[in-house]
Amino acid sequence: MSYFSDMQVVEWWHMPFLSFDQDIPDQFSATMIGWLGDKVSSKGELPHSILEKLEWAYDHRLFDQGFLGCHECEICCNYSDRGEILIEDNQNMYVAPRMILHYIKEHRYLPPEVFVNALNHLIIDQLDKKADL
């Protein structure tokens, strides 16, 4: 899997037809979160309420570049996943690999506070209702 430092801004692209929301631009500036490579740089505990929101995002905020394929955890080599999660907050678009959930649960990765705050601002009931429209 690619390595990006937390909060690194890159030009990102995806295939809209593989996205939870086809209105997301196919190219945009993304703030990268959780692209760890082979080590965990920041460890800690994530509050359960935030972890629940990230689990929801894992299931409902998937988007994909389409050709990157599955990636194995370079820390333990016992888990693989594919795709990315998009979290938007205050004009920021945070992109995390779906493996972020594994990194948090199994390796105690603690994402930057701004990303945790963005997750905290997700109002899942409202997002679920919007998705049903």
C-alpha positions in Angstrom: 0.0 0.0 0.0 1.1 3.5 -0.6 2.5 5.6 2.3 1.4 9.1 2.9 2.1 11.1 6.1 -1.0 12.0 8.1 -2.4 15.4 7.0 -0.4 15.3 3.7 -2.4 17.0 1.0 -2.3 15.3 -2.5 -4.3 15.5 -5.7 -6.5 12.4 -5.5 -8.8 10.9 -8.1 -11.3 8.1 -8.1 -13.8 6.4 -10.4 -17.2 8.0 -9.6 -19.1 4.9 -10.6 -17.3 3.0 -7.8 -18.3 5.6 -5.2 -21.0 5.9 -2.6 -21.7 9.3 -4.1 -21.3 9.8 -7.8 -21.4 13.6 -7.4 -17.9 13.6 -5.8 -15.5 15.2 -8.3 -13.3 12.6 -10.0 -10.3 14.7 -8.9 -9.9 16.8 -5.8 -7.4 17.8 -3.1 -7.4 15.2 -0.4 -5.9 15.2 3.1 -4.5 11.8 3.7 -5.1 9.9 6.9 -4.0 6.5 8.0 -1.7 5.5 5.1 0.8 3.9 7.5 3.1 1.6 5.6 5.0 -0.6 8.0 4.8 1.3 11.3 2.3 3.1 13.5 3.5 6.6 14.2 0.8 7.7 16.6 -0.8 5.3 19.1 -3.7 5.7 21.5 -7.3 4.8 22.2 -10.2 6.1 20.1 -13.4 6.7 21.9 -16.0 4.1 21.3 -18.5 6.6 19.8 -15.9 7.7 17.2 -15.0 4.0 16.4 -18.7 3.4 15.8 -18.8 6.3 13.3 -15.7 5.0 11.6 -17.3 1.5 11.3 -20.3 3.2 9.8 -18.1 5.0 7.3 -16.3 1.8 6.5 -19.6 0.4 5.3 -21.2 3.5 3.8 -18.5 6.0 2.6 -16.5 3.7 0.3 -15.0 4.9 -2.9 -12.3 3.4 -5.0 -9.7 4.1 -7.7 -10.7 0.8 -9.3 -7.3 -0.7 -10.0 -5.2 -0.5 -6.8 -6.4 -4.0 -5.7 -6.2 -5.5 -2.2 -3.4 -4.5 0.1 -2.0 -6.5 3.0 -1.2 -4.9 6.3 2.6 -4.3 6.3 2.7 -4.3 10.1 1.3 -7.7 10.8 0.8 -9.3 7.4 -2.4 -10.9 8.6 -5.1 -8.7 7.1 -5.9 -7.3 3.7 -8.6 -4.9 2.3 -9.2 -2.6 -0.6 -10.7 0.8 -1.2 -10.8 4.1 0.5 -13.1 6.0 2.9 -14.0 9.6 2.3 -14.9 11.9 5.3 -15.8 15.5 4.5 -15.7 18.3 7.1 -15.4 22.1 6.7 -14.3 22.0 3.1 -11.7 19.3 3.9 -11.9 15.9 2.2 -10.1 13.3 4.2 -9.1 10.1 2.4 -8.2 7.0 4.5 -7.6 3.5 3.4 -10.4 1.1 4.5 -7.6 -0.6 6.4 -7.7 2.2 8.9 -10.2 0.3 10.9 -7.8 -2.6 11.2 -4.9 -0.3 12.1 -7.0 1.2 14.9 -8.4 -2.0 16.3 -5.3 -4.2 16.0 -2.4 -1.8 16.1 -3.8 1.1 18.3 -3.3 3.7 15.5 -4.6 7.0 16.7 -5.6 9.3 13.8 -5.0 13.1 14.0 -7.4 15.1 16.1 -8.9 17.0 13.1 -9.9 13.7 11.5 -11.4 12.4 14.8 -13.3 15.7 15.0 -14.6 15.2 11.5 -15.8 11.7 12.4 -17.4 13.2 15.5 -19.4 15.6 13.3 -20.9 12.8 11.3 -24.6 12.6 12.1 -25.3 9.1 10.9 -29.1 9.2 11.1 -29.2 12.2 8.8 -26.7 10.6 6.4 -28.7 7.3 6.4 -31.9 9.2 5.5 -30.1 11.1 2.7 -28.9 7.8 1.3 -32.4 6.4 1.2 -33.7 9.3 -0.9 
